[in-house]
Amino acid sequence: MTRDPQRVFTMADQHAFAEASGDRNPIHLDPEAARRTLAGAPVAHGVHVLLWALETALADGLLDTPIEALRVSFQKFVHLDQPVTLHRAPDAAGGGLEVRAAGQVAVTARTVANAPGEAEALAQAALTDTPLGAEPRVLSAAEIDGAQGWLAPVSAAATLPGSFPRLAAALGAERLGAIALLSTLVGMVCPGRDSIFSNLDLRITPAAGPRAGVGWRARRADPRYPRVDLAAAGSGIAADLRALIRPGPVPPPTPETVAELVRPGEFAGRRALIIGGSRGLGAATALLLAAGGGEATLTYASGREDAEALVAAIEARGGPGGARALRCDVREPFDAALLAALARATHVYYFATPHIHRQSAGVFSREAFDAFVDIYVVRFEALCRQALAATAGRPLDILYPSTVAISERPRGMTEYAMAKSAGEILCQDLARAAPGLSVTTPRLPRVLTDQTAIAIPVRSERAEAVMLPLLRAERTPG
């Protein structure tokens, strides 16, 4: 039995394709920026995945028809350092491919009839050059609708045939560069930074056009939806594209806005250790406590810049409490600085989490469940053991945020809900076994964070509005 072709995309691959295409969108290259998106971590360029699939299909004889026109759908993120596999599409006759990641279909490409469309005229249009900067554009809805221009290939596009030799031989190097340039059009130009490439109808045209690159035009077909339709043509291709506009990073509350919610001194005497405090619920908790006169030690696993900026903002406002930041990845052994913070703490808040919206092919994924259990149960219990030893029986409050997903059971969150349910049971038994330990497990509603912000908005609560009544319900240190 022939094994399906497999590939793992790495950060080195990301940088190479970014250099050759010009698409340097941070969701592909910057772990700090990518973690503030729904993807949660850097993902491969969709067009890069497509080109790999076509190159591999040509090498392995998976395409029975020439590449004259393709209908492509980018359905799921392809995360780095995870294997993807290439398959014939089961419902396509001779000209269909599927790339699967984590068992789910991530990209589909099907050969279709090559019928000319309106985009072809852009190859001959007198369009103004579109400058390509080092950073992607951030455009308003008004700027997107009707935008147009000519996007020239980057000089490093000449390296693409070396990476995709069979595809270059089948289509020509100029067409290969133009297809890669479509990634740059979406990710850097329009919509730009906050884009998700969704669909591509690609046609091979006979004429290369008067200059290298592609002419393009964008429109917002329906302003009620975060969607952009684009047409592009040049260098022997024509294409109709669709992109989604994803929400930008969720801005955290500020010391000034939080101060309006909190009574002066209401959290005085509280020395809090906030595990996972650089953004989201943890950052809101730090701001609320500091505004109320409490002391906040917040930890971060990778978001050092976010954590230090938050501490600086709290310190700039002044007050009796203040804040500081420590690095702590709960998957690693706890260091002396963290243990010292535990020894001083009157309250611990546990917001450590892996990426919540994990991609899974079925109802249950052992890999996803194990990742959640490791953070929400195993490492939380280890932290509690250290806390009990450090506090030597004195009162300690621990807040373990649970989730309404346990009772509401949203689709695709089975492993997350199961792990949080196990965490609730652990918390009950810890409180029963340790005098002086108070552990609360409030089931939080959907909170607006970088991980929950999606292109089609749903009702979500602000983090500070959710946390403030929980903080007020806790014991006041004696």
C-alpha positions as CSV (number, residue, x, y, z in Angstrom):
1,M,0.0,0.0,0.0
2,T,1.4,3.4,-1.0
3,R,1.8,5.8,1.8
4,D,0.3,9.3,1.3
5,P,2.8,12.0,0.8
6,Q,3.6,13.9,4.0
7,R,5.2,17.2,4.9
8,V,6.0,19.2,8.0
9,F,6.2,23.0,7.6
10,T,8.8,24.7,9.8
11,M,9.6,28.2,10.7
12,A,12.6,28.0,8.3
13,D,10.1,27.1,5.5
14,Q,8.0,30.1,6.5
15,H,10.9,32.6,6.1
16,A,11.9,31.1,2.8
17,F,8.5,31.4,1.3
18,A,8.0,34.9,2.8
19,E,11.3,35.9,1.1
20,A,10.2,34.5,-2.3
21,S,6.6,35.7,-2.2
22,G,6.8,38.9,-0.2
23,D,4.1,37.8,2.2
24,R,5.5,38.6,5.7
25,N,2.2,38.7,7.5
26,P,3.0,38.2,11.3
27,I,0.6,35.3,11.6
28,H,3.1,33.3,9.6
29,L,6.4,34.6,11.1
30,D,5.9,36.1,14.5
31,P,5.0,33.8,17.4
32,E,4.1,36.7,19.6
33,A,1.8,38.3,17.1
34,A,0.3,34.9,16.0
35,R,-0.6,34.0,19.6
36,R,-2.9,37.1,19.6
37,T,-5.0,35.6,16.8
38,L,-7.5,32.9,16.5
39,A,-4.7,30.6,15.2
40,G,-2.9,30.9,18.5
41,A,0.5,30.2,16.9
42,P,2.2,30.7,13.6
43,V,0.6,28.9,10.6
44,A,1.8,28.1,7.1
45,H,1.0,30.3,4.2
46,G,-2.1,28.8,2.5
47,V,-0.6,29.3,-0.9
48,H,2.6,27.7,0.1
49,V,0.6,24.6,1.2
50,L,-1.2,24.7,-2.2
51,L,2.1,24.9,-4.2
52,W,3.6,22.0,-2.2
53,A,0.4,19.9,-2.9
54,L,0.5,20.6,-6.6
55,E,4.3,19.9,-6.8
56,T,3.9,16.7,-4.9
57,A,0.8,15.6,-7.0
58,L,2.8,16.1,-10.2
59,A,5.7,14.1,-8.8
60,D,3.5,11.2,-7.5
61,G,1.0,11.1,-10.4
62,L,-2.0,12.2,-8.3
63,L,-3.3,14.6,-11.0
64,D,-4.7,13.0,-14.1
65,T,-5.6,16.3,-15.8
66,P,-3.4,19.3,-16.7
67,I,-3.5,22.3,-14.5
68,E,-5.5,24.8,-16.5
69,A,-8.0,26.0,-13.8
70,L,-8.2,25.3,-10.1
71,R,-10.9,25.8,-7.5
72,V,-9.1,26.1,-4.1
73,S,-10.6,26.3,-0.6
74,F,-8.4,27.1,2.4
75,Q,-10.5,25.5,5.2
76,K,-8.2,25.1,8.3
77,F,-5.0,26.5,9.6
78,V,-1.9,24.4,9.0
79,H,0.2,24.9,12.1
80,L,4.0,24.5,12.0
81,D,5.9,21.4,13.1
82,Q,2.8,19.2,12.6
83,P,2.6,16.7,9.8
84,V,0.2,17.2,6.9
85,T,-0.7,14.6,4.3
86,L,-1.8,14.9,0.7
87,H,-4.6,12.8,-0.7
88,R,-6.7,12.5,-3.8
89,A,-10.1,14.1,-3.1
90,P,-12.6,11.2,-2.8
91,D,-15.3,13.0,-4.7
92,A,-13.3,14.4,-7.6
93,A,-12.6,12.5,-10.8
94,G,-8.8,12.7,-11.5
95,G,-8.3,16.3,-10.6
96,G,-8.9,16.7,-6.9
97,L,-6.5,17.0,-4.0
98,E,-6.9,17.3,-0.3
99,V,-4.3,18.4,2.3
100,R,-5.2,17.1,5.8
101,A,-3.8,18.4,9.1
102,A,-4.6,16.8,12.4
103,G,-7.0,14.5,10.5
104,Q,-9.0,17.4,9.1
105,V,-9.2,18.7,5.6
106,A,-7.2,21.9,5.6
107,V,-6.9,22.7,1.8
108,T,-8.7,21.4,-1.2
109,A,-7.8,21.9,-4.8
110,R,-9.9,20.7,-7.8
111,T,-9.3,21.1,-11.5
112,V,-12.3,22.7,-13.2
113,A,-13.1,24.0,-16.7
114,N,-11.1,27.0,-17.7
115,A,-13.7,29.7,-18.5
116,P,-12.4,33.3,-18.9
117,G,-13.8,35.9,-16.4
118,E,-13.7,39.6,-15.7
119,A,-10.4,39.5,-13.9
120,E,-8.5,38.9,-17.2
121,A,-8.8,42.5,-18.2
122,L,-6.7,43.6,-15.2
123,A,-3.6,42.2,-16.8
124,Q,-3.8,44.9,-19.5
125,A,-5.1,47.7,-17.2
126,A,-3.1,50.9,-16.6
127,L,-2.9,50.5,-12.8
128,T,-0.7,52.4,-10.3
129,D,2.0,50.4,-8.7
130,T,1.2,49.1,-5.2
131,P,4.2,49.7,-2.9
132,L,5.0,46.7,-0.8
133,G,6.4,47.5,2.7
134,A,8.0,45.4,5.3
135,E,4.8,45.5,7.4
136,P,1.3,44.5,6.1
137,R,-1.4,47.2,5.6
138,V,-4.2,47.7,8.0
139,L,-7.1,49.0,5.9
140,S,-10.5,50.3,6.9
141,A,-13.7,49.1,5.2
142,A,-13.9,52.3,3.1
143,E,-10.2,51.9,2.0
144,I,-10.8,48.3,0.9
145,D,-13.9,48.8,-1.2
146,G,-12.8,49.7,-4.7
147,A,-9.0,49.6,-4.0
148,Q,-6.9,48.6,-6.9
149,G,-3.3,48.6,-8.2
150,W,-0.5,46.7,-9.7
151,L,1.6,44.4,-7.5
152,A,5.1,43.5,-8.8
153,P,6.9,40.3,-7.8
154,V,9.8,40.5,-5.3
155,S,13.3,39.9,-6.6
156,A,13.6,36.6,-4.6
157,A,10.7,35.1,-6.6
158,A,13.4,33.8,-8.9
159,T,14.1,31.1,-6.2
160,L,10.6,29.6,-6.5
161,P,11.4,27.2,-9.4
162,G,14.1,25.7,-7.3
163,S,11.5,24.8,-4.6
164,F,8.8,23.7,-7.0
165,P,10.7,22.4,-10.2
166,R,7.9,20.3,-11.6
167,L,5.3,23.0,-11.1
168,A,7.6,25.5,-12.7
169,A,8.1,23.2,-15.7
170,A,4.3,22.7,-16.0
171,L,3.2,26.3,-15.7
172,G,6.3,28.4,-16.3
173,A,8.4,30.3,-13.7
174,E,6.5,33.6,-14.3
175,R,3.1,32.0,-13.5
176,L,4.5,30.3,-10.5
177,G,5.7,33.6,-9.1
178,A,2.4,35.2,-9.9
179,I,0.5,32.5,-7.9
180,A,2.8,33.0,-4.9
181,L,2.2,36.8,-5.3
182,L,-1.5,36.2,-4.6
183,S,-0.5,35.3,-1.0
184,T,1.2,38.7,-0.7
185,L,-1.8,40.5,-2.2
186,V,-4.1,39.1,0.5
187,G,-1.7,39.0,3.5
188,M,0.2,42.3,2.9
189,V,-1.9,44.5,0.7
190,C,-5.7,43.9,0.9
191,P,-7.1,43.2,3.4
192,G,-3.6,43.0,4.8
193,R,-2.6,42.3,8.4
194,D,-5.9,40.9,9.6
195,S,-6.7,38.7,6.7
196,I,-7.5,35.0,6.3
197,F,-7.2,33.7,2.7
198,S,-10.4,31.7,2.2
199,N,-11.0,30.8,-1.5
200,L,-9.2,31.0,-4.8
201,D,-10.4,30.4,-8.4
202,L,-7.3,30.2,-10.5
203,R,-7.1,30.2,-14.3
204,I,-4.1,29.8,-16.6
205,T,-4.1,32.4,-19.4
206,P,-2.1,32.3,-22.6
207,A,-0.6,35.8,-22.4
208,A,1.9,36.9,-19.8
209,G,0.9,40.6,-20.1
210,P,3.0,43.8,-20.6
211,R,4.7,43.7,-17.2
212,A,5.5,41.2,-14.4
213,G,3.2,40.9,-11.5
214,V,-0.6,41.1,-11.2
215,G,-3.2,43.8,-11.5
216,W,-5.8,43.6,-8.7
217,R,-9.1,45.1,-7.6
218,A,-11.1,44.7,-4.4
219,R,-14.7,45.1,-3.3
220,R,-16.8,44.6,-0.3
221,A,-19.8,42.7,-1.7
222,D,-21.8,43.1,1.5
223,P,-20.6,45.4,4.2
224,R,-22.5,43.4,6.9
225,Y,-19.9,40.6,6.5
226,P,-16.2,40.7,7.1
227,R,-15.4,39.5,3.6
228,V,-13.4,40.9,0.7
229,D,-13.7,39.7,-2.9
230,L,-10.7,40.4,-5.1
231,A,-9.8,39.9,-8.8
232,A,-6.3,39.6,-10.0
233,A,-4.6,39.0,-13.4
234,G,-1.1,39.1,-14.9
235,S,2.0,37.1,-15.7
236,G,-0.1,34.3,-17.3
237,I,-2.8,33.9,-14.6
238,A,-6.2,35.3,-13.7
239,A,-7.8,34.7,-10.4
240,D,-10.9,35.5,-8.3
241,L,-10.1,35.5,-4.6
242,R,-12.0,35.7,-1.3
243,A,-10.5,36.7,2.0
244,L,-12.0,37.1,5.5
245,I,-11.2,40.0,7.7
246,R,-10.3,38.5,11.1
247,P,-10.6,40.7,14.3
248,G,-7.4,42.3,15.3
249,P,-5.8,41.7,18.7
250,V,-8.3,42.3,21.5
251,P,-7.1,45.5,23.4
252,P,-6.8,44.9,27.1
253,P,-8.4,47.2,29.6
254,T,-6.3,50.0,30.8
255,P,-5.5,51.2,34.3
256,E,-7.6,54.3,33.6
257,T,-10.7,52.4,32.5
258,V,-10.4,49.8,35.3
259,A,-10.0,52.5,37.9
260,E,-13.5,53.7,37.2
261,L,-14.9,50.2,38.2
262,V,-13.0,49.6,41.4
263,R,-13.4,51.3,44.8
264,P,-10.1,52.7,46.1
265,G,-8.4,50.3,48.5
266,E,-11.0,47.5,48.2
267,F,-8.2,44.9,47.4
268,A,-5.7,46.3,49.8
269,G,-3.6,43.7,51.5
270,R,-4.1,41.2,48.7
271,R,-0.9,39.7,47.4
272,A,-1.8,37.9,44.2
273,L,0.2,35.5,42.0
274,I,-1.5,35.4,38.6
275,I,-0.4,32.5,36.5
276,G,-0.8,33.5,32.9
277,G,-1.3,37.2,33.4
278,S,0.1,38.9,30.3
279,R,-3.2,39.1,28.4
280,G,-6.9,38.2,28.6
281,L,-8.4,37.3,31.9
282,G,-5.0,37.4,33.7
283,A,-4.2,40.9,32.6
284,A,-7.7,42.1,33.6
285,T,-7.2,40.5,37.0
286,A,-3.9,42.2,37.5
287,L,-5.3,45.6,36.5
288,L,-8.3,45.3,38.8
289,L,-6.3,44.2,41.8
290,A,-3.7,46.9,41.3
291,A,-6.5,49.6,40.9
292,G,-7.9,48.4,44.3
293,G,-4.6,48.6,46.1
294,G,-3.6,45.0,45.7
295,E,-0.2,43.7,44.7
296,A,0.0,41.6,41.5
297,T,2.8,39.3,40.5
298,L,1.9,38.1,37.0
299,T,3.6,35.4,35.0
300,Y,4.0,34.8,31.3
301,A,5.2,31.8,29.3
302,S,6.1,33.6,26.0
303,G,4.5,37.0,26.1
304,R,7.3,38.9,27.8
305,E,6.6,42.2,26.0
306,D,2.9,42.1,26.8
307,A,3.7,41.3,30.5
308,E,6.3,44.1,30.9
309,A,4.0,46.6,29.1
310,L,1.2,45.8,31.5
311,V,3.5,46.1,34.6
312,A,4.8,49.5,33.2
313,A,1.2,50.7,32.8
314,I,0.3,49.7,36.3
315,E,3.4,51.2,37.8
316,A,3.0,54.5,35.9
317,R,-0.4,55.0,37.4
318,G,1.0,54.5,40.9
319,G,-0.7,53.3,44.0
320,P,0.1,51.3,47.1
321,G,0.1,47.8,45.4
322,G,2.0,47.7,42.2
323,A,3.0,44.8,39.9
324,R,5.9,42.8,38.6
325,A,6.3,40.1,36.0
326,L,8.0,36.7,36.1
327,R,8.5,34.1,33.4
328,C,6.7,30.8,34.2
329,D,5.8,28.1,31.7
330,V,3.8,25.7,34.0
331,R,5.0,22.8,31.9
332,E,8.5,23.4,33.2
333,P,9.8,23.0,36.8
334,F,8.9,25.9,39.0
335,D,12.0,28.1,39.7
336,A,13.0,29.9,42.9
337,A,11.4,33.2,41.9
338,L,8.0,31.6,41.4
339,L,8.3,29.7,44.7
340,A,9.1,32.9,46.5
341,A,6.1,34.6,45.0
342,L,4.0,31.6,46.1
343,A,5.3,31.9,49.7
344,R,4.1,35.6,49.8
345,A,0.8,35.1,48.0
346,T,-2.6,35.4,49.7
347,H,-4.3,34.6,46.4
348,V,-3.4,32.6,43.4
349,Y,-5.2,32.9,40.0
350,Y,-4.6,30.1,37.5
351,F,-5.1,31.2,33.9
352,A,-2.5,29.0,32.2
353,T,-3.9,27.4,29.0
354,P,-2.9,25.8,25.8
355,H,-4.7,27.0,22.6
356,I,-8.4,26.3,23.2
357,H,-9.8,26.0,19.7
358,R,-7.7,23.0,18.6
359,Q,-8.4,21.3,15.2
360,S,-9.5,17.7,15.5
361,A,-11.0,15.3,12.9
362,G,-13.5,13.5,15.2
363,V,-15.4,13.9,18.4
364,F,-12.4,13.2,20.6
365,S,-8.7,13.6,20.2
366,R,-6.4,11.9,22.7
367,E,-3.6,14.4,21.8
368,A,-5.7,17.4,22.5
369,F,-7.1,15.9,25.7
370,D,-3.6,15.1,27.0
371,A,-2.5,18.7,26.3
372,F,-5.4,20.2,28.2
373,V,-5.1,17.7,31.1
374,D,-1.4,18.4,31.4
375,I,-2.1,22.2,32.0
376,Y,-5.4,22.1,33.7
377,V,-4.9,19.1,36.0
378,V,-1.4,17.8,36.3
379,R,0.6,21.0,36.4
380,F,-2.1,22.8,38.4
381,E,-1.9,20.1,41.1
382,A,1.9,20.4,41.1
383,L,1.5,24.2,41.7
384,C,-1.0,23.6,44.5
385,R,1.4,21.2,46.2
386,Q,4.2,23.8,46.0
387,A,1.7,26.5,47.4
388,L,0.7,24.3,50.3
389,A,4.3,23.7,51.2
390,A,5.2,27.4,50.9
391,T,2.3,28.8,52.9
392,A,2.7,26.2,55.7
393,G,-1.1,26.0,56.5
394,R,-1.9,29.7,56.5
395,P,-5.0,30.7,54.5
396,L,-4.7,30.8,50.8
397,D,-7.3,31.5,48.1
398,I,-7.0,29.9,44.7
399,L,-9.2,30.8,41.8
400,Y,-9.4,28.1,39.1
401,P,-11.5,29.4,36.2
402,S,-13.7,26.7,34.8
403,T,-16.1,27.0,31.9
404,V,-19.7,26.9,30.9
405,A,-18.6,24.6,28.0
406,I,-19.0,21.8,30.6
407,S,-22.7,22.3,30.6
408,E,-23.4,23.9,27.3
409,R,-21.2,21.5,25.3
410,P,-20.3,23.6,22.2
411,R,-19.2,21.6,19.2
412,G,-15.4,21.1,18.9
413,M,-14.6,21.7,22.5
414,T,-15.1,18.2,23.9
415,E,-11.5,17.7,25.2
416,Y,-11.4,21.2,26.7
417,A,-14.7,20.7,28.6
418,M,-13.6,17.2,29.8
419,A,-10.3,18.5,31.1
420,K,-11.9,21.5,32.9
421,S,-14.4,19.1,34.5
422,A,-11.6,17.0,35.8
423,G,-9.9,20.1,37.1
424,E,-13.1,21.0,39.1
425,I,-13.1,17.6,40.8
426,L,-9.4,18.0,41.7
427,C,-10.1,21.4,43.2
428,Q,-12.9,20.1,45.4
429,D,-10.7,17.3,46.7
430,L,-7.8,19.7,47.3
431,A,-9.9,22.1,49.3
432,R,-11.3,19.1,51.4
433,A,-7.8,17.8,52.1
434,A,-6.0,21.1,53.0
435,P,-7.3,23.2,55.9
436,G,-7.0,26.9,55.1
437,L,-7.2,26.4,51.4
438,S,-10.1,27.9,49.6
439,V,-10.5,26.9,46.0
440,T,-13.2,28.4,43.8
441,T,-14.1,27.1,40.3
442,P,-16.5,29.5,38.7
443,R,-17.8,28.4,35.3
444,L,-17.0,31.5,33.2
445,P,-19.0,32.5,30.2
446,R,-17.4,33.1,26.8
447,V,-14.9,35.9,27.3
448,L,-13.7,38.2,24.6
449,T,-10.0,37.3,24.2
450,D,-7.6,36.8,21.3
451,Q,-8.5,33.1,21.2
452,T,-12.3,33.7,21.1
453,A,-12.4,36.6,18.7
454,I,-13.6,35.3,15.4
455,A,-14.5,36.8,12.0
456,I,-18.3,36.3,12.6
457,P,-18.8,37.9,16.0
458,V,-20.7,36.1,18.8
459,R,-21.7,37.4,22.2
460,S,-18.7,37.5,24.5
461,E,-18.2,39.2,27.8
462,R,-15.4,41.6,28.7
463,A,-12.7,40.1,30.9
464,E,-12.8,42.8,33.5
465,A,-16.6,42.6,33.8
466,V,-16.4,38.9,34.4
467,M,-13.5,39.0,36.9
468,L,-14.5,42.0,39.1
469,P,-17.5,40.3,41.0
470,L,-15.3,37.1,41.5
471,L,-12.5,39.2,43.0
472,R,-15.0,41.0,45.3
473,A,-16.5,37.6,46.5
474,E,-13.1,36.4,47.8
475,R,-11.8,36.5,51.4
476,T,-10.0,39.6,52.5
477,P,-6.6,38.9,54.1
478,G,-6.6,39.4,57.8
